[in-house]
Amino acid sequence: MYVLGISALYHDAAAALIKDGEIIAAAQEERFTRIKHDQSVPQNAIHYCLGQAGIISDELEAVVYYDNPIMTTDRFINNLKYAGKDAADLIEFSFESLFNKKMWINRAIENKLGGLGKQGKLFVIEHHISHAASAFFPSPYEKAAIITIDGVGEWATTTIGYGIGNKIKLIKEIDYPHSLGLLYSAFTYFCGFKVNSGDYKLMGLAPYGKPVYYDIIKNNLIDIKQDGSYRLNLDYFDYQYGRAMTNEKFAELFGGSRRVPESRITQREMDMAASIQKVLEEVVLLIVKDAKQMIGDECDNLVLAGGVALNCVSNGNILRNNIFKNIWIQPAAGDAGGALGAALYYYFQYSNNSRQYSGKSDGQKGTYLGPSYDNVFVENYLRKNNYKYEKYEEKDIYEKIAELIDRQYVIGIFAGRMEYGPRALGNRSIIGDARSAKMQSKLNLKIKNRESFRPFAPSVLEERVSDYFELKGKSPYMLICADVQKTLRKEFDLEVQLEKNDKDLLAAVNIPRSIIPAVTHVDYSARVQTVNEETNPVFYKIIKAFEKRTGCGVVINTSFNVRGEPIVCSPEDAYKCFMRTEMDVLMIGNMILYKSEQPVWEEREDWRTVYELD
């Protein structure tokens, strides 16, 4: 039985295909179109998924869309009544998208698939059911509590439920317009970052500030109950009118207007980030405690999905509080993961098929579910374009890459299947030496073209994670923050460094904070990825070779892209990104390319990627 799941028309459109309950393929549309957070019906991702399985659309048992447009329309109409005389802005903002696209999603999907062969194949399920299914069904647990938190689905913004075997059930929810995700996004917007794509920046900025606005937020913006339920004071927001996230009253509360994007970040933004992060962690922890009380002590497993589940600082806080013994987080926790959840829900719950679970390993396959390109294809591409490369035997290439990392080269890694979800996990990554004090700012400014304050993640050999970080167990999807071990830290006072350097974040970033300074944030935290040989043998062997050479079992890992662009998908994407930045080396398959040996790169306005999959 083949089931195709689709998410689209909001942000991060994606497709996912399962066969008899096994995840075969999944990818975001943005990776093919090169449009960041592409929300269109994912024609390219659908084509990839079907091609990966070697089937046509007529062979699909079902196509499942991750959102119910009828319920979304109900929210829109009720929102119009709430908006009253301000409804005109809401209509202008949402009417065409809802009534010309979302309401007719069935036609759009059938057009992209070239028809469905027979009637009755297209289904829709609720948004948060998709999130819940994506969290529970690939998890290694027979039963688990389920928490989903995001901006908004149709109505729901926060849910608690549980899963047992092949069934899930949501038992408690908070509805729009009260949303923890939208509250966090309001601060993202006000601090001058883009909603959805900038929430990571706000999280990364938080350790530079102090939560001086914590009481202001709790006294004015959100009423939090002991069970984690909450209500927002809508007087301070404008999103319910289809306008900006915040209004003038919000600006008055924080002493001035919104930060202009790309302008200098001030202490106010740092403190606002720290404050809303503290509030978010507090609410999430109360929700987790409530879930534990509702589910009971006999269940010690928790699974998470929804955009807020990508907040790895909050996830680390959940883990440290030991409310649940085991936690599993869907690596594509945002809307892209809804495509997978929709397909899994149909197969397991709707069709009542049995589900396998090990208690140890999950069914996500390391989330390496995207396209791959074999060495023959890659070499033909390089030869055709006269790009100079050196070809290596597998046993030799890992030691060579380790040597280059040790020599302070910045290296793009293109290997195996592309990751599904927002994190690069070694197959579409840029890596470097975690021991270098200057590497964080170098990567930010010269490679990624992004803000200097943003931290990078460490990828560490799974068996050595506790040697470097205050973390026991696995973190394969880079979704948990943990502190660097105290014995590895160096004395560092952020406030002193900022005062010394006139609030210059770059100067503060360049002060070593541990023996692995490039992956140690200013509060000694790190967003950890554990790597094992079974899930990713190539990346594991690179880090292992680096450890053998240097004694260090950690490297920097950041996504293979520049600011404002999606992670690379094809060899052509990888080469283009390699040449447009100050990256030194590209490892692509079993070949190594050096920037200094490549022909002069000429930009072409008509440049387009042509995807040919192996």
C-alpha positions in Angstrom: 0.0 0.0 0.0 1.5 3.3 -1.1 0.2 6.5 0.6 1.3 10.0 -0.4 1.1 12.9 2.1 1.1 16.5 1.1 1.6 19.8 2.9 1.2 23.1 1.0 -0.3 26.6 0.8 1.0 27.9 4.1 4.8 27.6 4.3 7.3 24.8 3.8 5.4 22.7 1.4 6.5 19.1 1.2 5.5 15.6 0.1 6.1 12.2 1.8 5.6 8.7 0.6 5.1 5.6 2.7 4.9 2.0 1.6 3.2 -0.5 3.9 4.0 1.8 6.8 7.7 2.3 5.9 8.9 5.8 5.0 10.2 5.7 1.5 10.8 9.3 0.6 10.1 12.8 1.8 11.3 16.3 0.8 10.4 20.0 0.9 9.5 21.7 -2.3 11.9 24.6 -1.6 14.9 22.3 -2.2 13.8 21.8 -5.9 12.5 25.3 -6.7 15.2 27.1 -4.7 12.5 29.4 -3.2 12.9 29.6 0.6 9.9 28.2 2.4 8.1 27.6 -0.9 4.4 27.1 -0.1 3.1 26.0 -3.5 1.6 22.6 -4.2 4.8 20.5 -4.2 4.9 19.2 -7.7 8.7 18.6 -7.7 8.6 16.9 -4.3 5.7 14.7 -5.4 7.6 13.8 -8.6 10.6 12.9 -6.6 8.7 10.7 -4.1 6.9 8.7 -6.8 10.2 8.3 -8.7 12.0 7.1 -5.7 9.4 4.3 -5.3 9.3 3.7 -9.1 5.5 4.1 -9.2 2.9 6.4 -10.9 0.0 8.2 -9.3 -2.5 5.5 -10.3 -0.7 3.1 -7.9 -1.3 5.2 -4.9 -3.9 3.9 -2.4 -4.5 7.4 -1.1 -3.3 11.0 -1.2 -3.7 12.8 2.1 -3.6 16.6 2.7 -2.4 17.8 6.1 -5.1 20.5 6.8 -8.9 20.8 6.6 -9.8 23.8 4.5 -13.5 23.7 5.7 -12.4 24.2 9.3 -9.9 26.9 8.2 -12.8 28.7 6.5 -14.8 28.5 9.7 -11.9 30.2 11.5 -11.7 32.9 8.8 -15.4 33.7 9.0 -15.3 33.9 12.8 -12.2 36.0 12.6 -14.1 38.4 10.3 -16.9 38.7 12.9 -14.3 39.4 15.6 -12.5 42.0 13.4 -15.7 44.0 12.8 -14.9 47.3 11.1 -11.3 46.1 10.7 -12.3 43.1 8.6 -11.3 44.8 5.3 -7.6 44.2 6.0 -8.2 40.6 6.9 -10.2 40.0 3.7 -7.5 41.7 1.6 -4.8 39.6 3.2 -6.5 36.1 3.3 -9.6 36.0 1.0 -7.9 35.1 -2.3 -5.5 32.6 -0.7 -8.3 30.8 1.1 -11.1 30.8 -1.5 -9.1 30.6 -4.7 -6.5 28.1 -3.5 -7.0 26.3 -0.1 -10.7 25.6 -0.7 -9.9 23.9 -4.0 -6.8 22.0 -2.8 -8.4 18.8 -4.3 -8.2 20.2 -7.8 -4.7 21.5 -7.4 -3.4 18.2 -6.2 -5.2 16.2 -8.9 -3.7 18.6 -11.5 -0.2 18.1 -10.1 -0.6 14.3 -10.1 -2.2 14.2 -13.5 -5.4 12.8 -12.1 -5.9 10.2 -9.4 -7.2 7.4 -11.6 -10.3 6.8 -9.6 -12.5 8.7 -7.2 -12.2 8.5 -3.4 -8.4 8.6 -3.2 -8.0 12.2 -1.8 -8.4 12.8 1.9 -7.8 15.7 4.3 -7.1 15.5 8.0 -6.7 18.2 10.7 -3.4 20.0 10.9 -2.6 19.1 14.5 -3.6 15.5 13.9 -0.9 15.5 11.1 1.7 16.9 13.6 0.7 14.4 16.2 0.9 11.5 13.8 4.3 12.6 12.5 5.5 12.6 16.1 4.1 9.3 17.3 4.1 6.9 14.5 7.8 7.1 13.5 8.8 7.1 17.2 10.3 4.0 18.8 7.5 3.8 21.5 4.5 1.5 21.8 2.7 4.3 23.7 3.5 7.9 24.4 2.1 11.3 25.4 1.9 13.6 22.4 2.3 17.4 22.5 2.0 19.7 19.4 2.5 23.4 19.6 2.7 25.8 16.6 1.3 29.1 15.3 -2.1 27.8 14.2 -3.6 24.9 12.3 -7.3 25.3 11.4 -8.2 26.3 15.0 -5.9 24.5 17.3 -2.5 26.0 18.3 -1.6 23.7 21.2 -2.7 20.1 21.8 -2.1 17.3 24.3 -2.9 13.7 23.3 -1.6 10.2 23.5 -0.7 7.3 21.2 -1.0 3.6 21.7 0.0 1.0 19.1 -1.5 2.2 15.8 -3.9 4.8 17.3 -3.6 8.4 18.4 -6.1 10.7 20.2 -5.9 14.4 21.0 -7.7 15.1 24.3 -7.0 18.8 25.1 -6.3 21.8 23.0 -6.0 25.6 23.0 -7.5 27.4 20.0 -6.7 30.5 17.9 -6.2 33.4 18.4 -4.4 32.3 21.6 -1.1 30.8 20.4 2.2 30.4 22.0 3.8 30.0 18.6 2.3 33.3 17.4 3.4 35.0 20.6 7.0 34.0 20.0 6.7 35.0 16.3 5.4 38.4 17.4 8.8 38.9 19.2 10.6 37.6 16.2 8.9 40.2 14.1 9.4 43.0 16.5 13.1 42.3 16.9 13.5 42.8 13.1 13.5 39.1 11.9 11.2 37.3 9.5 8.4 35.3 11.0 8.8 31.5 10.5 12.4 31.7 9.2 13.7 34.1 11.9 12.5 32.3 15.0 15.9 30.5 15.1 17.6 33.8 15.2 15.6 35.0 18.2 16.4 31.8 20.0 20.1 32.2 19.2 20.0 35.8 20.3 18.4 35.1 23.7 21.6 34.1 25.6 23.1 37.6 24.9 20.4 39.3 26.9 18.7 39.2 30.3 15.0 38.4 30.8 14.3 42.0 32.0 10.9 42.0 30.2 9.8 38.7 31.7 7.4 40.4 34.2 6.1 42.8 31.5 5.2 39.9 29.2 3.5 38.0 31.9 1.6 41.0 33.3 0.5 42.4 30.0 0.6 39.8 27.1 -0.1 36.3 28.4 -2.1 34.9 31.3 -0.6 31.5 32.2 -2.4 28.9 34.3 -0.8 26.1 36.4 -1.8 23.5 33.9 0.0 25.3 31.1 -3.2 26.7 29.5 -2.9 30.3 28.6 -4.7 33.3 27.1 -3.2 36.2 25.1 -4.1 39.8 25.6 -5.1 40.5 22.0 -5.0 44.3 22.5 -1.3 44.2 21.8 -1.4 42.2 18.5 -2.5 42.8 14.9 -2.2 39.3 13.4 -5.9 38.6 14.0 -6.6 41.4 11.6 -4.3 40.0 8.9 -1.9 42.9 9.4 1.5 43.0 11.1 2.2 40.7 14.1 2.2 43.6 16.6 0.7 47.1 17.0 1.5 50.5 18.4 0.4 49.5 21.9 3.0 46.6 21.8 5.7 49.1 20.7 4.8 51.4 23.6 5.1 48.5 26.0 8.7 48.0 24.9 9.8 51.5 24.7 9.9 52.2 20.9 9.2 50.9 17.5 10.1 47.7 15.9 13.8 47.2 15.0 14.4 47.9 11.3 15.5 44.7 9.7 19.3 44.5 9.0 20.0 47.4 11.4 22.2 47.0 14.4 20.9 44.8 17.2 20.7 46.6 20.5 20.5 45.5 24.1 16.7 45.8 23.9 16.4 43.1 21.3 18.8 40.9 23.2 16.8 41.3 26.4 13.4 40.8 24.6 14.7 37.6 23.1 15.9 36.4 26.5 12.6 37.3 28.1 10.2 35.6 25.6 12.5 32.5 25.5 12.1 32.3 29.3 8.3 32.6 29.0 8.1 30.0 26.3 10.1 27.5 28.3 8.0 28.1 31.3 4.7 27.5 29.4 6.0 24.5 27.6 7.2 22.9 30.8 3.8 23.4 32.5 2.2 21.8 29.4 4.6 18.8 29.7 3.8 18.4 33.4 0.0 18.5 32.6 0.5 15.9 29.9 2.3 13.7 32.4 -0.5 14.1 34.9 -3.2 13.3 32.3 -1.4 10.3 30.8 -0.2 8.8 34.1 3.0 7.4 35.5 2.7 4.1 33.6 3.7 6.0 30.4 7.2 7.5 30.5 7.5 8.5 26.8 6.9 11.9 25.2 6.8 12.9 21.6 6.7 16.4 20.2 5.9 18.1 16.9 4.7 21.5 15.6 7.0 24.5 15.0 7.7 25.2 18.6 9.2 21.7 18.9 12.1 23.0 16.8 13.1 25.3 19.8 16.0 23.1 20.9 16.6 25.2 24.0 13.1 24.5 25.3 13.5 20.8 24.4 16.7 20.7 26.5 14.8 22.2 29.3 12.2 19.5 29.1 14.9 16.8 29.1 16.7 18.3 32.2 13.5 18.3 34.2 13.1 14.6 33.9 9.3 14.7 33.7 9.4 11.9 31.0 12.2 9.4 30.9 12.2 9.3 27.1 11.6 12.1 24.5 11.4 11.8 20.7 11.0 14.9 18.5 10.0 14.8 14.9 12.9 16.3 13.0 10.6 17.9 10.4 8.5 19.2 13.2 7.1 22.2 11.3 4.6 22.2 8.5 6.8 20.2 6.2 6.5 17.3 8.6 2.7 17.5 8.3 3.0 15.7 4.9 4.6 12.7 6.6 2.1 12.7 9.5 -0.9 12.8 7.1 0.3 9.7 5.2 1.1 7.8 8.4 -2.2 8.6 10.0 -4.1 7.2 6.9 -2.0 4.0 6.9 -2.1 3.2 10.6 -5.2 4.8 12.1 -7.6 5.2 9.2 -6.7 1.8 7.6 -6.1 0.1 10.9 -2.8 -1.5 9.9 -0.4 -2.8 12.5 2.6 -0.8 13.6 6.1 -2.0 14.5 8.2 -0.3 17.2 11.5 -1.3 18.7 11.7 0.8 21.9 15.2 1.9 20.7 15.5 3.0 17.1 12.9 5.1 15.3 11.4 4.7 11.9 12.6 8.0 10.5 15.8 6.5 9.0 17.9 9.4 10.3 15.6 11.6 8.3 17.8 11.0 5.3 14.8 10.7 3.0 15.6 13.1 0.1 17.3 12.7 -3.3 20.7 11.1 -3.7 23.2 11.2 -6.6 25.6 8.4 -7.2 29.4 8.8 -8.0 28.9 8.1 -11.7 26.4 10.9 -12.0 28.5 13.3 -10.0 31.7 12.6 -11.9 29.9 13.0 -15.3 28.6 16.4 -14.1 32.0 17.6 -13.0 33.7 16.4 -16.2 31.0 17.9 -18.4 31.6 21.3 -16.8 35.4 21.0 -16.7 35.5 21.4 -12.9 38.8 20.1 -11.5 38.5 17.4 -8.9 40.5 14.7 -7.1 39.0 11.2 -6.9 39.6 9.1 -3.8 39.0 5.5 -2.6 36.5 5.4 0.2 39.1 4.3 2.7 41.3 7.4 2.0 38.8 10.2 1.6 37.9 10.4 5.3 41.5 10.8 6.4 41.9 13.5 3.8 38.9 15.5 5.0 40.1 15.1 8.6 43.4 16.6 7.6 41.8 19.5 5.8 39.5 20.3 8.8 42.7 20.2 11.0 44.3 22.7 8.6 41.3 25.1 9.2 39.7 24.6 5.8 35.9 25.1 5.6 34.4 22.1 3.8 31.1 21.5 2.1 29.9 17.9 2.4 27.5 16.5 -0.2 26.8 12.8 0.3 23.9 10.4 0.3 20.3 11.3 0.6 19.3 14.8 1.5 17.8 15.5 4.9 14.1 16.0 5.4 13.4 18.9 7.8 15.2 22.2 8.5 18.5 20.7 9.9 21.5 19.5 7.9 22.8 16.3 9.5 25.9 15.6 7.6 24.7 14.9 4.1 24.2 18.5 3.0 26.4 20.2 5.6 29.3 22.7 5.9 31.8 21.5 8.4 34.8 22.9 10.2 37.1 22.7 13.2 35.2 23.2 16.5 38.5 24.0 18.3 38.9 27.2 16.4 38.1 30.4 18.2 37.6 32.4 15.0 35.6 29.7 13.1 32.1 30.8 14.2 32.5 34.4 13.0 34.3 33.2 9.8 31.5 30.9 8.9 28.8 33.4 9.7 30.3 36.3 7.8 32.3 34.8 5.0 30.4 31.6 4.2 26.8 31.8 5.4 26.5 35.6 5.0 24.4 35.9 8.1 24.5 37.6 11.5 27.7 37.2 13.5 26.0 36.3 16.8 24.3 33.1 15.5 25.8 29.9 17.0 26.8 26.8 15.1 26.0 23.2 16.1 28.4 20.5 17.1 28.3 17.1 15.5 29.8 14.6 18.0 30.5 10.9 17.9 27.5 9.3 19.7 29.7 7.3 22.0 31.6 10.4 23.1 28.7 12.9 23.6 29.0 12.8 27.5 32.7 13.6 27.2 31.9 17.0 25.8 28.3 17.8 26.8 26.0 17.5 29.8 23.8 15.1 27.8 23.2 11.3 28.2 21.8 9.4 25.3 21.2 10.3 21.7 20.3 13.6 20.0 20.5 12.5 16.3 18.3 15.3 14.9 20.0 18.3 16.4 16.9 19.2 18.4 18.2 19.3 22.0 20.4 22.0 23.6 22.9 20.9 26.3 25.7 22.6 28.1 29.3 22.0 27.5 30.9 20.0 30.3 32.2 22.3 33.0 35.7 20.8 32.8 36.0 22.0 29.2 34.9 25.6 29.8 37.0 28.7 29.9 36.2 31.7 32.0 33.9 34.0 30.1 31.6 36.9 31.1 29.4 38.1 28.3 28.4 41.3 30.0 32.1 42.2 30.6 33.0 41.4 27.0 30.2 43.5 25.6 31.1 46.5 27.8 34.7 46.2 26.7 33.8 46.2 23.1 30.9 48.7 23.0 28.2 46.1 22.6 29.9 44.6 19.6 28.6 41.0 19.3 31.3 39.9 16.9 34.0 40.8 19.4 32.2 38.9 22.1 31.8 35.8 19.8 35.5 35.7 19.1 36.4 35.2 22.8 36.9 31.5 23.5 34.4 30.0 25.9 35.6 26.4 25.9 38.1 24.1 24.3 35.5 23.8 21.4 34.7 27.5 21.2 33.2 27.5 17.7 30.3 25.4 18.9 30.0 26.9 22.4 27.4 29.6 22.7 27.9 32.5 25.1 25.9 30.7 27.8 28.0 27.5 27.3 25.1 25.8 25.5 25.3 23.9 22.3 22.7 22.4 19.9 24.0 18.9 19.8 23.9 16.3 17.0 25.0 12.8 17.9 26.4 10.7 15.0 26.5 7.0 14.8 28.0 4.7 12.1 24.8 2.8 11.4 22.7 5.8 10.5 25.3 7.9 8.7 28.5 5.9 8.0 30.1 8.7 5.9 29.7 11.5 8.4 30.7 9.2 11.2 33.9 8.1 9.5 34.9 11.7 8.8 34.5 12.6 12.5 36.2 9.4 13.6 39.2 10.1 11.3 39.3 13.7 12.8 39.3 12.2 16.3 42.1 9.8 15.4 44.2 12.7 14.0 43.5 15.3 16.7 41.9 13.6 19.7 38.7 15.7 19.2 35.5 13.9 18.4 33.5 17.0 17.5 33.2 19.1 14.4 31.1 22.2 13.4 28.1 21.4 11.4 25.9 23.9 9.7 23.5 23.6 6.7 25.0 23.7 3.2 23.4 27.0 2.0 23.8 30.7 2.3 21.4 33.1 4.1 18.1 33.4 2.3 18.5 30.2 0.2 17.3 26.6 0.9 19.7 23.8 1.7 21.4 22.5 -1.5 19.7 19.6 -3.2 21.7 18.7 -6.3 25.4 18.6 -7.3 24.8 21.8 -9.3 23.3 23.5 -6.2 26.3 22.4 -4.2 28.9 23.6 -6.7 27.2 27.0 -7.1 27.0 27.6 -3.3 30.7 26.4 -3.0 31.8 29.0 -5.6 29.7 31.9 -4.4 31.1 31.8 -0.9 34.6 31.6 0.6 34.3 27.9 1.3 37.7 26.2 0.7 36.8 22.6 -0.2 33.9 20.6 -1.6 33.5 16.9 -0.9 31.0 15.5 -3.3 30.6 11.8 -3.3 34.1 10.3 -3.4 35.6 13.4 -5.0 37.3 16.5 -3.5 37.3 19.9 -5.2 39.5 22.8 -4.1 38.3 26.4 -4.6 41.7 27.6 -5.7 41.7 25.1 -8.6 38.3 25.9 -10.1 37.6 28.0 -13.1 36.6 31.6 -12.5 32.9 31.6 -11.4 30.6 33.8 -13.5 27.1 34.6 -12.3 24.2 33.9 -14.7 20.9 35.5 -14.2 19.2 32.7 -16.1 20.9 30.1 -13.9 18.5 27.3 -13.1 19.0 23.9 -11.5 18.1 20.9 -13.6 17.4 17.9 -11.4 18.3 14.4 -12.6 18.0 11.8 -9.9 19.8 8.5 -9.8 
